[in-house]
Amino acid sequence: MERIKKLDQEQILYVFRKDQCKDLKEDYLILVKDTCKWEHVEGCLIKHYGDDFESLLKHKIPSKIRMPAKLLSYRQCQEVMRRIQYGVLSITCEEFPYCVGINHILLDGRIFFHCAKNGFKLNGVDKRASFLITEDLGINLNVGTHNHRSVAVFGTLRKVEDVETKKAALLTLIHDLAPKHPYHDNMVTTTNILEIEVDYMIGKAHIF
């Protein structure tokens, strides 16, 4: 992964691990913008967004966006998720889709949510889920379009059981969202921390 960090991060859309792919000989599958000129990176298979990379993956992902020029790099997606700390978590259970607005935190590249010990969203644990973050940039009345940046995350919703991870996530949440709220260790046992185990992330900027 260190060699990937040395590459031009504005060209990278997403990096899939070997275990996320079918019979990948290399360590990583790097998804890059169609304009990227890279042909070879040691230990990595390079695929442009317009290529067929989906058939190499173990999990299905949504169809490609129609205008690839709008795509955000993975680095830009992370920046949007740090600026906008609220999104919509979507799960499917009991034969209907369920969406809930929820705060998120980023910790070591992982996406965590705080929730109570009970609630409907817990029906989505260990099931496929998506998370959408939208940065509202206002309506351009001259052309009749709603400007925005958005990041869509796809994966599996998990309940965090590791005590140290829960504590680190809670401390980050308090620091970022509720700095005046006192932390106490009982919070680790009286609340739930959920994580979306990410299979794929894609972002776009719609600005006119």
C-alpha positions in Angstrom: 0.0 0.0 0.0 2.9 2.4 0.6 3.8 2.3 -3.1 0.3 3.3 -3.9 0.5 6.3 -1.6 3.4 7.6 -3.6 1.3 7.7 -6.8 -0.7 10.8 -8.0 -3.7 10.5 -5.7 -5.9 12.7 -8.0 -5.9 9.8 -10.5 -7.1 7.1 -8.1 -10.8 6.4 -7.8 -10.6 3.3 -5.6 -8.2 0.6 -4.6 -9.6 -3.0 -4.2 -7.7 -5.5 -2.2 -6.9 -9.0 -3.5 -9.5 -10.6 -1.2 -12.2 -8.4 -2.8 -11.5 -9.8 -6.2 -11.8 -13.0 -8.1 -8.5 -14.8 -8.8 -6.5 -11.6 -8.9 -2.8 -12.4 -9.3 -1.7 -8.9 -8.1 -2.0 -7.5 -4.6 -4.4 -4.7 -5.6 -6.7 -3.6 -8.3 -6.4 0.1 -8.8 -9.4 1.9 -10.4 -8.3 5.1 -12.1 -9.8 7.9 -14.1 -10.1 7.3 -17.8 -7.6 10.1 -18.5 -4.9 8.4 -16.4 -1.9 7.3 -18.4 -0.6 4.7 -16.0 0.1 1.3 -17.6 2.0 -0.5 -14.9 2.4 -0.3 -11.1 4.3 -3.0 -9.4 2.0 -5.6 -7.7 -1.1 -3.8 -9.0 -3.6 -4.3 -11.8 -4.6 -1.0 -13.4 -8.2 -0.6 -14.7 -9.7 2.6 -16.0 -13.3 3.5 -15.0 -14.5 2.8 -18.5 -13.0 -0.7 -18.5 -14.8 -3.8 -17.3 -13.5 -4.0 -13.8 -16.8 -5.1 -12.3 -16.4 -8.7 -13.4 -13.2 -9.0 -11.4 -15.0 -8.2 -8.1 -16.7 -10.6 -5.7 -19.5 -8.2 -4.8 -21.8 -6.5 -7.3 -21.6 -2.7 -7.5 -24.0 -0.2 -9.0 -23.8 0.8 -12.7 -21.3 3.4 -13.7 -22.2 7.1 -13.7 -23.0 8.5 -17.1 -20.5 11.4 -17.1 -17.0 10.1 -15.9 -15.6 13.6 -16.1 -17.5 14.4 -12.9 -15.8 11.7 -10.9 -14.0 12.6 -7.6 -10.8 11.0 -6.7 -10.7 8.8 -3.6 -8.8 11.6 -1.8 -11.5 14.1 -2.7 -14.2 11.7 -1.5 -12.4 11.5 1.9 -12.3 15.3 2.0 -16.1 15.5 1.4 -16.7 13.0 4.2 -14.6 15.0 6.6 -16.4 18.3 5.8 -19.9 16.8 5.8 -20.4 14.7 8.9 -24.0 13.7 8.2 -25.4 11.3 5.6 -28.1 8.8 4.8 -27.6 5.1 5.8 -29.7 2.7 3.7 -30.5 -0.9 4.5 -33.0 -3.5 3.2 -34.8 -5.7 5.6 -38.3 -7.1 6.0 -38.8 -6.7 2.3 -38.6 -2.9 2.2 -35.8 -0.3 2.0 -35.1 1.7 5.1 -33.1 5.0 5.2 -32.0 7.0 8.2 -30.0 10.2 8.5 -27.0 9.7 10.7 -23.7 11.2 11.7 -20.5 9.4 10.8 -16.9 9.7 11.8 -13.8 8.7 10.0 -11.1 6.9 11.9 -8.0 5.4 10.1 -10.0 5.3 6.9 -12.9 3.4 8.4 -16.5 4.7 8.7 -18.2 4.4 12.0 -21.7 5.3 13.3 -23.0 5.7 16.9 -26.4 4.4 17.9 -28.4 3.1 20.8 -28.5 -0.5 22.0 -31.7 -1.0 20.2 -33.4 0.4 17.2 -34.6 -0.6 13.7 -31.3 0.1 12.0 -29.8 -2.8 13.9 -31.8 -5.1 11.6 -29.3 -4.2 9.0 -26.3 -5.6 10.8 -24.4 -8.1 8.8 -26.4 -7.2 5.7 -25.6 -5.2 2.6 -25.9 -1.4 3.1 -25.1 1.9 1.4 -24.2 5.3 2.8 -24.7 8.6 0.9 -23.0 11.9 1.8 -24.1 15.0 0.0 -22.4 18.4 0.1 -25.1 20.9 -0.9 -23.7 23.7 -3.1 -27.0 25.4 -3.8 -29.2 25.7 -6.9 -28.0 27.5 -9.9 -31.2 29.3 -11.0 -29.7 30.4 -14.3 -29.4 26.8 -15.6 -31.8 25.1 -13.3 -29.5 22.6 -11.6 -28.7 21.7 -8.0 -24.9 21.9 -7.5 -23.5 19.3 -5.2 -20.7 16.9 -4.4 -21.7 13.4 -3.3 -20.0 10.3 -2.1 -21.7 6.9 -2.2 -20.3 4.0 -0.1 -21.3 0.4 -0.5 -20.6 -2.5 1.8 -21.8 -4.5 4.8 -23.0 -3.0 8.0 -21.2 -4.5 11.1 -21.5 -4.1 14.8 -18.1 -3.3 16.4 -17.4 -5.7 19.2 -13.7 -4.8 19.9 -13.6 -2.7 23.1 -10.6 -0.6 22.1 -12.0 0.1 18.6 -15.3 1.2 20.2 -13.5 3.5 22.7 -11.4 5.0 19.9 -14.5 5.6 17.8 -16.4 7.2 20.7 -13.5 9.5 21.6 -13.3 10.6 18.0 -17.1 11.2 17.8 -17.0 13.3 21.0 -14.0 15.3 19.7 -15.5 15.9 16.3 -19.2 16.3 17.1 -19.8 16.8 20.8 -16.6 18.3 22.4 -18.5 19.4 25.5 -19.9 16.0 26.2 -17.9 14.2 29.0 -16.5 10.8 28.1 -16.8 7.9 30.5 -15.9 4.2 30.0 -19.5 3.1 30.6 -20.3 4.5 27.2 -18.5 1.6 25.6 -21.0 -0.8 27.1 -24.2 1.3 27.0 -24.0 2.3 23.3 -23.4 0.6 20.0 -20.8 1.5 17.4 -21.5 0.3 13.9 -19.1 0.2 10.9 -19.8 -0.1 7.2 -17.3 -2.6 5.9 -16.6 -0.9 2.6 -16.5 -2.8 -0.7 -16.6 0.3 -3.0 -16.8 4.0 -2.8 -17.4 6.5 -5.6 -17.9 10.2 -5.7 -18.9 12.9 -8.2 -19.1 16.7 -8.4 -22.1 18.2 -10.2 -21.3 21.9 -10.5 -22.5 24.3 -13.2 
